[in-house]
Amino acid sequence: MTTTQQRATAVPSARGTRGPAAVRSRLRAAAGALPDGDGVAVFTRACLAATRQTDAAGHAGLFPGVAGAGELELRLARRYAAAVDAAAVGLPVPACWRPLFQLRHHPGVRPLQFALAGLNAQVGHDLVLAVVDACQALGCEPARLESDFDRLGAALTGLEEHIREHLAPGPETLDVTDPLAHLAGVWSLERAREGAWAAARMLWGARRAPEFARECAERLDAGTGLVGRCLLTPPPGPLGRRSGRGGSGWVPESVTTPLTLAGEVVSPPGVPPARWRRRRRRGRGWWRRWHRRSGA
């Protein structure tokens, strides 16, 4: 089998025959067979847990059940299941999923990072192609699927909330200068969804230029994988000390400078912004003393 053929098997056909029940059963079986520390298992179990919550509320969501499965949800779940199946037999996976599968056993990567990297791959790449595939199958423009896209976005928001609530360290254990807080805070699901919708419309408009559309899809895949690789960067250890497992030696204190986006301080997961600001104000004296000593 050639490399091109192998890559083709790693991506599900737009006319795949597996139904939602089969997709969910496959992912449940895959998650159950993996150890707890496996990064792929972390993301899959988070998806299945979030799906159970949406099912209990009577809504179709990510990895949909038999009833009420939407076109986009089903295609999104199929793409992830295809990546899991490809990795299980040693075939290449799309570039957007490659960091998660390559670093799934890294001892220095936290569960929160694995889950966010998986969510990034789904939204940044798979969701885009799911919209394009659905438009081709239904013979419609992307605008017709906008309501379905928004509904799926609500399910993804529920998944992100589940990930940050259950996998992020609590405010009692997460220090305000912990690099994990800033690493997780720079990725935004809302911005990723906006980019996915724009990319889907662009690819749909470029369908009459197949080579150009193919190149754009490949670049989107690679770019999403790059973001995923950044999200899986092992956080350094405590300030001024040698890092723990998976670390890389002494950590300069400057790497933990509080992060601001658009002039607003990003609070770590699980910490209310007001509490975060109070804790930062109490630590400002430390920053001033350090800057005077370092000459920064």
C-alpha positions as CSV (number, residue, x, y, z in Angstrom):
1,M,0.0,0.0,0.0
2,T,1.4,3.4,-1.0
3,T,1.7,6.3,1.4
4,T,-1.2,8.1,-0.4
5,Q,-3.4,5.1,0.0
6,Q,-2.5,4.8,3.7
7,R,-3.4,8.4,4.3
8,A,-6.7,7.9,2.5
9,T,-7.6,5.1,4.8
10,A,-6.9,7.3,7.8
11,V,-9.7,9.7,6.8
12,P,-13.3,8.5,6.7
13,S,-15.3,8.7,3.5
14,A,-18.0,11.3,3.2
15,R,-20.3,8.4,2.4
16,G,-19.2,6.3,5.4
17,T,-21.7,3.6,6.4
18,R,-21.0,3.5,10.1
19,G,-24.0,4.8,12.1
20,P,-23.8,6.9,15.3
21,A,-24.3,3.9,17.5
22,A,-21.4,2.1,15.9
23,V,-19.1,5.1,16.2
24,R,-19.9,5.6,19.8
25,S,-19.4,1.9,20.6
26,R,-16.1,1.9,18.9
27,L,-14.8,4.9,20.8
28,R,-16.1,3.5,24.1
29,A,-14.3,0.2,23.4
30,A,-11.1,2.1,22.5
31,A,-11.2,4.2,25.6
32,G,-11.8,1.2,27.8
33,A,-8.8,-0.7,26.4
34,L,-6.4,2.2,27.1
35,P,-4.6,2.9,30.4
36,D,-5.7,5.9,32.4
37,G,-2.6,8.0,31.6
38,D,-3.0,7.6,27.9
39,G,-3.6,11.0,26.3
40,V,-6.0,9.6,23.6
41,A,-8.0,7.9,26.4
42,V,-8.2,11.1,28.3
43,F,-9.7,13.0,25.4
44,T,-12.0,10.2,24.4
45,R,-13.4,9.7,27.9
46,A,-14.0,13.4,28.3
47,C,-16.0,13.4,25.0
48,L,-18.0,10.4,26.1
49,A,-18.7,11.8,29.5
50,A,-19.8,15.2,28.0
51,T,-22.0,13.3,25.6
52,R,-23.7,11.4,28.4
53,Q,-24.5,14.8,30.0
54,T,-26.1,16.2,26.8
55,D,-28.0,12.9,26.3
56,A,-29.4,13.3,29.9
57,A,-30.5,16.8,29.0
58,G,-32.3,15.6,25.9
59,H,-30.0,17.2,23.4
60,A,-27.9,15.8,20.6
61,G,-24.2,16.5,21.1
62,L,-20.7,15.4,20.3
63,F,-20.4,11.7,19.5
64,P,-24.2,11.6,19.1
65,G,-26.5,8.8,20.1
66,V,-28.9,7.0,17.8
67,A,-31.7,9.5,18.1
68,G,-31.3,13.1,16.8
69,A,-27.8,12.6,15.3
70,G,-27.0,15.6,13.2
71,E,-25.0,15.4,10.0
72,L,-22.1,17.5,11.3
73,E,-21.9,15.7,14.6
74,L,-21.8,12.3,12.9
75,R,-19.2,13.3,10.4
76,L,-17.1,14.8,13.2
77,A,-17.2,11.7,15.3
78,R,-16.4,9.5,12.3
79,R,-13.3,11.5,11.6
80,Y,-12.0,11.0,15.1
81,A,-12.9,7.3,15.1
82,A,-11.0,6.9,11.8
83,A,-7.9,8.5,13.4
84,V,-8.2,6.2,16.4
85,D,-8.5,3.1,14.1
86,A,-5.6,4.2,11.9
87,A,-3.3,4.7,14.9
88,A,-4.3,1.3,16.3
89,V,-3.0,-0.5,13.2
90,G,0.0,1.7,12.7
91,L,-1.3,3.8,9.8
92,P,-0.6,7.6,9.6
93,V,-3.1,9.9,11.2
94,P,-3.9,13.4,9.9
95,A,-1.4,16.1,10.9
96,C,-3.9,17.8,13.2
97,W,-4.1,14.6,15.4
98,R,-0.4,13.6,15.1
99,P,0.8,15.5,18.2
100,L,-1.8,13.9,20.5
101,F,-1.0,10.4,19.2
102,Q,2.7,10.9,19.3
103,L,2.8,12.4,22.8
104,R,0.0,10.4,24.3
105,H,2.4,8.7,26.8
106,H,4.6,11.7,27.6
107,P,4.9,11.8,31.4
108,G,5.3,15.6,31.6
109,V,2.1,16.5,29.7
110,R,-1.0,17.1,31.9
111,P,-4.4,15.6,31.2
112,L,-5.8,19.1,30.6
113,Q,-3.4,19.5,27.7
114,F,-4.3,16.2,26.1
115,A,-8.0,17.1,26.2
116,L,-7.5,20.6,24.8
117,A,-5.2,19.3,22.0
118,G,-7.9,16.9,21.0
119,L,-10.5,19.6,21.0
120,N,-8.2,21.8,18.9
121,A,-7.9,19.1,16.3
122,Q,-11.6,18.5,16.1
123,V,-12.5,22.2,15.8
124,G,-9.6,23.5,13.8
125,H,-9.6,20.8,11.1
126,D,-12.2,18.1,11.4
127,L,-15.1,20.4,11.8
128,V,-14.1,22.4,8.7
129,L,-14.0,19.3,6.5
130,A,-17.2,18.0,8.1
131,V,-19.0,21.2,6.9
132,V,-17.6,20.8,3.4
133,D,-18.4,17.1,3.2
134,A,-21.9,17.7,4.5
135,C,-22.5,20.5,1.9
136,Q,-21.3,18.1,-0.9
137,A,-23.5,15.3,0.4
138,L,-26.6,17.4,0.8
139,G,-26.0,19.6,-2.3
140,C,-26.3,22.9,-0.3
141,E,-24.4,26.0,0.6
142,P,-22.7,26.3,4.0
143,A,-25.2,29.0,5.0
144,R,-27.9,26.3,5.2
145,L,-25.9,24.4,7.8
146,E,-25.2,27.4,10.0
147,S,-27.8,26.5,12.5
148,D,-26.5,23.0,12.8
149,F,-23.0,24.5,13.1
150,D,-24.1,26.7,16.0
151,R,-25.9,23.7,17.7
152,L,-22.7,21.7,17.4
153,G,-20.8,24.6,18.8
154,A,-23.0,24.5,21.9
155,A,-22.1,20.9,22.3
156,L,-18.4,21.6,21.9
157,T,-18.7,24.4,24.5
158,G,-20.2,21.8,26.9
159,L,-17.2,19.6,26.2
160,E,-14.8,22.4,26.9
161,E,-16.5,23.2,30.2
162,H,-16.4,19.5,31.2
163,I,-12.7,19.4,30.3
164,R,-11.7,22.5,32.3
165,E,-14.0,21.6,35.2
166,H,-12.8,18.0,35.6
167,L,-9.2,18.0,34.3
168,A,-7.8,21.4,35.3
169,P,-6.2,21.7,38.8
170,G,-8.3,23.5,41.3
171,P,-7.4,27.0,42.6
172,E,-6.1,25.4,45.8
173,T,-3.4,23.5,43.9
174,L,-2.8,25.7,40.8
175,D,-0.4,28.5,41.6
176,V,-1.1,31.8,40.0
177,T,2.3,31.6,38.2
178,D,1.9,28.0,37.1
179,P,2.7,28.0,33.3
180,L,-0.1,25.4,32.8
181,A,-2.6,28.2,33.6
182,H,-1.3,30.4,30.9
183,L,-0.8,27.6,28.4
184,A,-4.4,26.5,28.7
185,G,-5.6,30.1,28.8
186,V,-4.3,31.1,25.4
187,W,-6.5,28.7,23.4
188,S,-10.0,29.9,22.8
189,L,-12.8,27.6,21.6
190,E,-14.8,30.7,20.4
191,R,-12.0,31.9,18.3
192,A,-11.4,28.4,17.0
193,R,-15.0,28.0,16.0
194,E,-15.0,31.4,14.2
195,G,-11.9,30.3,12.3
196,A,-13.4,26.9,11.4
197,W,-16.5,28.5,9.9
198,A,-14.5,30.9,7.9
199,A,-12.2,28.1,6.7
200,A,-15.2,26.0,5.7
201,R,-16.7,28.7,3.6
202,M,-13.3,29.4,2.0
203,L,-12.8,25.7,1.1
204,W,-16.3,25.5,-0.2
205,G,-15.8,28.5,-2.4
206,A,-12.5,27.0,-3.7
207,R,-14.1,23.7,-4.7
208,R,-13.9,24.6,-8.4
209,A,-10.1,24.8,-8.1
210,P,-9.3,21.3,-6.7
211,E,-5.6,21.7,-6.5
212,F,-5.9,25.0,-4.6
213,A,-8.6,23.6,-2.3
214,R,-6.4,20.5,-1.6
215,E,-3.4,22.6,-0.8
216,C,-5.5,24.8,1.5
217,A,-6.8,21.7,3.3
218,E,-3.3,20.4,3.8
219,R,-2.1,23.7,5.2
220,L,-5.0,23.8,7.5
221,D,-4.2,20.3,8.7
222,A,-0.6,21.2,9.3
223,G,-1.4,24.5,11.0
224,T,-3.9,22.9,13.4
225,G,-1.3,20.3,14.2
226,L,1.2,23.0,15.1
227,V,-1.2,24.5,17.5
228,G,-1.8,21.1,19.0
229,R,1.9,20.6,19.5
230,C,2.2,23.9,21.3
231,L,-0.7,22.9,23.6
232,L,1.2,19.7,24.5
233,T,4.4,21.5,25.5
234,P,5.3,20.0,28.9
235,P,5.0,22.7,31.5
236,P,8.3,23.5,33.4
237,G,8.6,22.8,37.1
238,P,8.3,25.2,40.1
239,L,9.9,28.6,40.0
240,G,13.6,28.6,40.7
241,R,13.7,24.9,41.2
242,R,14.6,22.0,39.0
243,S,11.6,20.9,37.1
244,G,9.8,17.7,37.9
245,R,9.1,14.7,35.7
246,G,9.2,15.5,32.0
247,G,10.9,18.9,32.8
248,S,14.0,20.2,31.2
249,G,16.3,21.6,33.9
250,W,16.3,25.0,35.5
251,V,13.3,27.2,34.8
252,P,13.8,31.0,34.5
253,E,11.3,32.9,36.5
254,S,10.5,35.2,33.5
255,V,8.7,32.4,31.7
256,T,5.8,32.7,34.2
257,T,5.0,36.4,33.5
258,P,1.2,36.7,33.8
259,L,-0.4,36.6,30.4
260,T,-2.7,39.3,29.0
261,L,-4.8,39.1,25.9
262,A,-6.3,42.3,24.4
263,G,-5.5,44.1,27.6
264,E,-7.3,41.6,29.9
265,V,-5.6,39.3,32.3
266,V,-6.3,35.6,31.5
267,S,-7.3,33.7,34.7
268,P,-6.5,30.0,35.0
269,P,-9.2,27.4,34.7
270,G,-11.4,27.2,37.8
271,V,-10.3,30.5,39.2
272,P,-12.8,33.4,39.0
273,P,-11.3,36.5,37.4
274,A,-11.9,38.7,40.5
275,R,-9.9,36.2,42.7
276,W,-7.2,36.0,40.1
277,R,-6.8,39.8,40.1
278,R,-6.6,40.0,43.9
279,R,-3.9,37.3,44.0
280,R,-2.0,39.1,41.3
281,R,-2.1,42.4,43.3
282,R,-0.7,40.7,46.3
283,G,2.2,39.4,44.2
284,R,3.1,42.6,42.5
285,G,5.7,43.5,45.1
286,W,7.5,40.3,44.3
287,W,7.6,41.2,40.6
288,R,9.0,44.6,41.3
289,R,11.8,43.2,43.5
290,W,12.7,40.6,41.0
291,H,12.9,43.2,38.1
292,R,15.1,45.5,40.2
293,R,17.5,42.6,41.0
294,S,17.6,41.3,37.4
295,G,17.9,44.7,35.8
296,A,14.9,43.9,33.5
